[in-house]
Amino acid sequence: MMKWSWKEFLIAMGIRALRTFAQAFAGALTVGALWTEIQWIPALSAAGVAAVYSICMSLVTGLPEVPEAKQKPPAEADENTEENDANG
């Protein structure tokens, strides 16, 4: 039986949010023609919003990087294990 781990989930969620931030920021940078013409505040703002959205989605839908059994509270994981043991 796998144990549920907030630490592993939070690390995976942070990595995903950081990657999302970097992708959104890179997208905003490539739109500007010259470094002096880049609108830095809107680019950082859009990347920050994308990272917050990524965190919210991770909390609601879970993460594929973390096995499903590790995303459930311990009581739910134990119940599912007991059901599988009884059925199989």
C-alpha positions as CSV (number, residue, x, y, z in Angstrom):
1,M,0.0,0.0,0.0
2,M,1.3,3.5,-0.9
3,K,1.2,6.2,1.7
4,W,-0.3,9.6,1.1
5,S,2.3,12.3,1.1
6,W,1.6,16.1,1.2
7,K,5.3,16.8,0.8
8,E,5.6,14.9,-2.5
9,F,2.3,16.5,-3.8
10,L,3.4,20.0,-2.9
11,I,6.8,19.6,-4.5
12,A,5.2,18.3,-7.7
13,M,2.7,21.1,-7.6
14,G,5.4,23.7,-7.2
15,I,7.5,22.3,-10.0
16,R,4.4,22.4,-12.3
17,A,3.6,25.9,-11.3
18,L,7.2,27.1,-11.9
19,R,7.2,25.4,-15.3
20,T,3.9,27.1,-16.2
21,F,5.2,30.5,-15.0
22,A,8.3,30.0,-17.2
23,Q,6.3,29.0,-20.3
24,A,3.9,32.0,-19.9
25,F,6.8,34.4,-19.3
26,A,8.7,33.1,-22.3
27,G,5.7,33.5,-24.5
28,A,5.3,37.1,-23.4
29,L,9.0,37.8,-24.1
30,T,9.0,36.4,-27.6
31,V,6.1,38.7,-28.6
32,G,8.3,41.8,-28.0
33,A,10.6,42.8,-30.9
34,L,13.4,44.2,-28.8
35,W,14.4,43.9,-25.2
36,T,13.7,47.6,-24.7
37,E,10.2,47.2,-26.0
38,I,9.1,44.4,-23.8
39,Q,6.4,45.2,-21.3
40,W,7.9,43.6,-18.2
41,I,5.2,44.2,-15.7
42,P,2.4,42.8,-17.9
43,A,4.6,39.8,-18.8
44,L,5.3,39.0,-15.1
45,S,1.7,39.6,-14.2
46,A,0.4,37.2,-16.9
47,A,3.0,34.5,-15.9
48,G,2.0,34.9,-12.2
49,V,-1.7,34.5,-13.0
50,A,-0.8,31.4,-15.0
51,A,1.1,29.9,-12.1
52,V,-1.7,30.6,-9.7
53,Y,-4.2,29.0,-12.1
54,S,-1.9,26.0,-12.3
55,I,-1.8,25.6,-8.5
56,C,-5.6,25.9,-8.4
57,M,-6.0,23.2,-11.1
58,S,-3.5,20.9,-9.3
59,L,-5.5,21.2,-6.0
60,V,-8.8,20.5,-7.8
61,T,-7.9,17.8,-10.3
62,G,-4.7,16.3,-8.8
63,L,-1.4,15.7,-10.6
64,P,-0.4,12.9,-13.0
65,E,3.1,13.0,-11.5
66,V,1.9,11.9,-8.1
67,P,0.2,8.4,-8.1
68,E,-3.6,8.6,-7.4
69,A,-3.2,6.7,-4.1
70,K,-0.9,9.4,-2.8
71,Q,-3.4,12.2,-3.6
72,K,-6.1,10.8,-1.3
73,P,-6.3,11.4,2.4
74,P,-5.1,8.3,4.4
75,A,-8.6,7.2,5.4
76,E,-9.8,7.1,1.8
77,A,-6.7,5.3,0.7
78,D,-7.1,2.7,3.4
79,E,-10.8,2.1,2.5
80,N,-9.9,1.5,-1.2
81,T,-7.2,-0.9,-0.2
82,E,-9.6,-2.8,2.1
83,E,-12.2,-3.0,-0.8
84,N,-9.6,-4.3,-3.2
85,D,-8.4,-6.9,-0.7
86,A,-12.0,-8.1,-0.1
87,N,-12.7,-8.3,-3.9
88,G,-9.5,-9.8,-5.0
